[in-house]
Amino acid sequence: MSLWVMADTHLSFSPGVSPSWVCVSKPMDRFGGRWTNHAEKIARRWSAVVEAGDTVVIPGDISWAGKLEEAEADLRFLASLPGKKLLGKGNHDYWWTSLSRMRRFLEERGIGGIDFLYNNAFCVEGRVLAGSRGWFLEEHQQTAFDTDYAKLVNRECERLELSLTAADKLRDEHGIDAPALVFLHFPPVWGDFRVDELLDVMLRHGVRECWYGHIHGQYEEPPHFEYRGIRFTNAAADYLDFLPRKII
C-alpha cells in the first residue's frame, strides 16, 4: 500500500455526473491548456497508479461548490477513484463546514472512501499525517477587502497546532519515531513571502516535510525547496500534470 498526494482538483460537476468526466459548471481551461478536460485526466492518470489499498491526500481546492450539498457530485467523483482520500481545506472550498457535518453528509449519501484532514491527524503506512489550510496573503496586499490578517494567521496556527498535537499523540500510540508529514493548501514560504508563525508551529513539532498546492502555472519551478530545515514540495494538480505524486 502507498501514500500519494495531489492538491487542487478544482471539480465542478453538475448533479448528474457525466460519464465523460467533464466539469461543466466551471471549465478550468481558461487557466491554460494544461487544464483542458482536467477531470478526465485526473480519473485516467490517478487510476493508472493508485491502487485500492492506497491513500491519497488532497490538500485543498477540492470543489468549486458553494454549499456542501452542491459538492455531492464532485465528492462522488473522488469516491469513484481507487484508494482512500483524505481531503484538506483550500481557499476555494466554500462548501467546507464542520467535520461532523461533512462526515454525516457522506454517510447519509452512501459516499465512502473519503475523510477529512481537519484539526486531526491520521496514521498511514507507518507515518503520521497532519495538516491545515495555511495562509498566503501578505498584510500589505489587503487593500480590496476587510480582513483581519493577524486573526486569520492565528486561527490557522491554532488549527495546525491541533493537528500536529493529534499527530504527536498518534506517534506515541503507534511507536513512530519519524516526525509528522504536513499537508497545507498554501505554501507558508514562496519567493519573498513567509508566514513565520506557521513555520514556527511546524518546527516546534519537529516537522521536516511539507506538501502544498495553490501555486498554478509555475511549471518551470523545481518540485522541492528547503527552508529552515523543512523540505517543501509542490503538489498542485496542474504542476503534477494531474498524476498523483507518490510519497511512500
C-alpha positions as CSV (number, residue, x, y, z in Angstrom):
1,M,0.0,0.0,0.0
2,S,1.2,3.5,-0.8
3,L,0.6,7.1,0.1
4,W,0.1,9.8,-2.6
5,V,-0.7,13.5,-2.8
6,M,-2.3,15.8,-5.3
7,A,-3.9,19.2,-4.4
8,D,-6.3,21.4,-6.4
9,T,-8.7,19.1,-8.2
10,H,-11.0,22.1,-8.8
11,L,-14.0,20.0,-9.6
12,S,-17.4,21.4,-10.8
13,F,-19.7,18.5,-11.8
14,S,-23.4,19.0,-12.2
15,P,-25.6,16.8,-10.0
16,G,-25.8,14.1,-12.7
17,V,-22.1,13.3,-13.2
18,S,-21.2,12.8,-16.8
19,P,-19.5,9.5,-17.7
20,S,-17.1,11.6,-19.8
21,W,-15.9,13.3,-16.6
22,V,-16.3,16.8,-18.0
23,C,-16.6,19.6,-15.4
24,V,-19.4,21.7,-16.8
25,S,-20.0,24.3,-14.1
26,K,-16.6,25.9,-14.2
27,P,-14.3,24.7,-17.0
28,M,-10.7,25.2,-16.0
29,D,-9.1,25.5,-19.4
30,R,-9.5,29.3,-19.1
31,F,-6.4,29.0,-16.9
32,G,-4.3,27.3,-19.6
33,G,-4.3,24.4,-21.9
34,R,-3.0,22.0,-19.4
35,W,-6.4,22.3,-17.7
36,T,-8.3,21.1,-20.7
37,N,-10.5,18.1,-19.7
38,H,-8.6,18.0,-16.4
39,A,-11.2,15.9,-14.6
40,E,-10.8,13.2,-17.3
41,K,-7.0,13.4,-16.9
42,I,-7.4,13.0,-13.1
43,A,-9.6,9.9,-13.5
44,R,-7.3,8.3,-16.0
45,R,-3.9,9.1,-14.5
46,W,-5.0,8.5,-10.9
47,S,-6.4,5.1,-11.8
48,A,-3.2,4.2,-13.6
49,V,-1.1,4.4,-10.5
50,V,-3.3,4.4,-7.3
51,E,-4.5,1.0,-6.0
52,A,-7.5,0.2,-3.8
53,G,-5.5,-0.1,-0.6
54,D,-3.6,3.2,-1.1
55,T,-4.3,6.6,0.5
56,V,-4.3,9.9,-1.4
57,V,-4.1,13.3,0.3
58,I,-5.8,16.2,-1.5
59,P,-4.7,19.4,0.3
60,G,-7.4,21.8,-0.7
61,D,-9.4,23.4,-3.5
62,I,-11.4,20.2,-4.0
63,S,-14.6,21.7,-5.5
64,W,-15.9,25.0,-6.7
65,A,-19.3,24.3,-5.0
66,G,-20.6,27.0,-2.7
67,K,-22.5,24.7,-0.4
68,L,-21.9,21.1,0.9
69,E,-24.9,19.8,-0.9
70,E,-23.7,21.2,-4.2
71,A,-20.3,19.4,-3.8
72,E,-22.0,16.0,-3.8
73,A,-21.3,15.2,-7.4
74,D,-17.6,16.2,-7.0
75,L,-17.3,14.1,-3.9
76,R,-18.9,11.1,-5.7
77,F,-16.3,11.5,-8.5
78,L,-13.5,11.3,-6.0
79,A,-15.1,8.4,-4.2
80,S,-15.2,6.5,-7.6
81,L,-11.4,6.6,-7.9
82,P,-9.1,4.0,-6.3
83,G,-7.9,4.4,-2.7
84,K,-8.9,6.2,0.4
85,K,-9.0,10.0,0.1
86,L,-8.0,12.5,2.9
87,L,-9.3,16.0,2.0
88,G,-7.9,19.2,3.3
89,K,-9.4,22.7,3.0
90,G,-8.4,25.2,0.3
91,N,-9.2,28.9,-0.2
92,H,-11.9,28.0,-2.8
93,D,-13.6,25.3,-0.7
94,Y,-16.6,27.4,0.2
95,W,-18.7,24.2,0.7
96,W,-16.5,23.2,3.6
97,T,-18.2,23.0,7.0
98,S,-17.7,21.2,10.3
99,L,-16.0,17.8,10.4
100,S,-19.1,16.2,11.9
101,R,-21.4,17.6,9.3
102,M,-19.2,16.6,6.4
103,R,-18.8,13.1,7.7
104,R,-22.5,12.8,8.4
105,F,-23.3,14.1,4.8
106,L,-21.1,11.4,3.3
107,E,-22.6,8.7,5.5
108,E,-26.2,9.7,4.7
109,R,-25.5,9.6,1.0
110,G,-23.5,6.4,1.0
111,I,-20.3,8.1,-0.2
112,G,-17.4,6.0,1.1
113,G,-13.6,6.1,1.0
114,I,-13.3,9.8,1.9
115,D,-12.3,11.5,5.2
116,F,-11.1,15.0,6.2
117,L,-7.7,16.2,7.4
118,Y,-9.1,19.0,9.6
119,N,-7.9,19.6,13.2
120,N,-6.9,16.0,13.4
121,A,-4.3,13.5,12.2
122,F,-4.1,10.1,10.6
123,C,-1.7,7.2,10.7
124,V,-1.0,5.9,7.2
125,E,1.7,3.4,6.1
126,G,3.7,3.8,9.4
127,R,3.7,7.6,9.2
128,V,1.5,10.2,10.8
129,L,-0.2,12.9,8.6
130,A,-1.2,16.4,9.8
131,G,-2.3,19.5,8.0
132,S,-4.4,22.6,7.6
133,R,-5.2,25.3,5.1
134,G,-2.5,27.8,5.9
135,W,-2.4,31.4,4.7
136,F,-0.8,33.1,1.8
137,L,-1.8,36.8,1.6
138,E,0.6,39.4,2.9
139,E,-0.9,42.0,5.1
140,H,0.2,44.9,2.9
141,Q,-1.7,43.4,-0.1
142,Q,-5.0,43.7,1.7
143,T,-6.5,46.8,0.1
144,A,-9.6,45.5,-1.6
145,F,-11.4,43.8,1.4
146,D,-11.7,44.0,5.1
147,T,-9.7,41.1,6.6
148,D,-8.0,40.7,9.9
149,Y,-4.7,39.3,8.8
150,A,-3.4,38.5,12.3
151,K,-6.7,36.8,13.3
152,L,-6.6,34.6,10.2
153,V,-2.9,33.6,10.7
154,N,-3.6,32.9,14.4
155,R,-6.5,30.7,13.5
156,E,-4.5,28.7,11.0
157,C,-1.7,28.3,13.5
158,E,-4.3,27.0,16.1
159,R,-5.7,24.5,13.6
160,L,-2.2,23.3,12.6
161,E,-1.3,23.1,16.3
162,L,-4.4,20.9,16.9
163,S,-3.5,18.7,14.0
164,L,0.2,18.3,15.0
165,T,-0.7,17.7,18.6
166,A,-3.1,14.9,17.5
167,A,-0.2,13.6,15.3
168,D,2.2,13.5,18.2
169,K,-0.3,11.5,20.2
170,L,-0.7,9.0,17.3
171,R,3.1,8.8,17.1
172,D,3.3,7.9,20.8
173,E,0.4,5.4,20.5
174,H,2.0,3.6,17.5
175,G,5.6,3.9,18.5
176,I,6.5,6.0,15.4
177,D,9.8,7.9,15.7
178,A,9.6,9.8,12.4
179,P,8.0,13.3,12.6
180,A,4.6,14.0,11.1
181,L,4.2,14.7,7.4
182,V,2.4,18.0,6.9
183,F,-0.1,19.0,4.1
184,L,-1.0,22.6,3.6
185,H,-3.0,24.2,0.8
186,F,-1.0,27.4,0.9
187,P,2.8,27.2,1.0
188,P,4.0,29.1,4.0
189,V,7.1,30.1,2.0
190,W,7.0,31.3,-1.6
191,G,9.6,33.7,-3.0
192,D,9.9,36.5,-0.6
193,F,6.6,35.6,1.2
194,R,6.8,34.0,4.6
195,V,4.3,33.0,7.4
196,D,6.8,32.6,10.2
197,E,4.1,31.8,12.7
198,L,3.1,28.6,10.8
199,L,6.7,27.7,10.3
200,D,7.3,28.0,14.0
201,V,4.5,25.6,14.7
202,M,5.9,23.0,12.4
203,L,9.4,23.4,13.7
204,R,8.2,23.1,17.3
205,H,6.8,19.7,16.4
206,G,9.9,18.6,14.5
207,V,8.3,18.7,11.1
208,R,10.8,18.1,8.2
209,E,8.5,17.6,5.2
210,C,5.5,19.6,3.9
211,W,3.4,19.3,0.7
212,Y,1.4,22.3,-0.6
213,G,-0.8,23.3,-3.5
214,H,-2.3,26.6,-4.7
215,I,0.6,27.6,-6.9
216,H,-0.5,27.3,-10.5
217,G,1.2,27.7,-13.8
218,Q,4.7,27.8,-12.3
219,Y,5.8,24.7,-14.3
220,E,9.5,25.6,-14.6
221,E,10.0,25.9,-10.8
222,P,11.8,22.9,-9.1
223,P,9.5,20.5,-7.4
224,H,11.2,20.9,-4.0
225,F,12.9,23.6,-2.0
226,E,14.2,23.7,1.6
227,Y,13.7,26.4,4.2
228,R,14.6,26.4,7.9
229,G,15.2,22.6,7.6
230,I,11.8,21.8,6.2
231,R,11.5,20.4,2.7
232,F,8.6,21.8,0.7
233,T,7.1,20.0,-2.3
234,N,4.7,21.4,-4.8
235,A,1.7,19.1,-5.2
236,A,-0.7,21.3,-7.2
237,A,-2.5,19.1,-9.7
238,D,-1.6,21.1,-12.8
239,Y,2.1,21.2,-11.7
240,L,1.9,17.4,-11.5
241,D,0.1,17.2,-14.8
242,F,-2.8,15.5,-12.9
243,L,-0.7,12.5,-11.9
244,P,-0.6,12.0,-8.1
245,R,2.8,12.2,-6.6
246,K,3.9,9.1,-4.6
247,I,5.2,9.8,-1.0
248,I,5.7,6.3,0.3
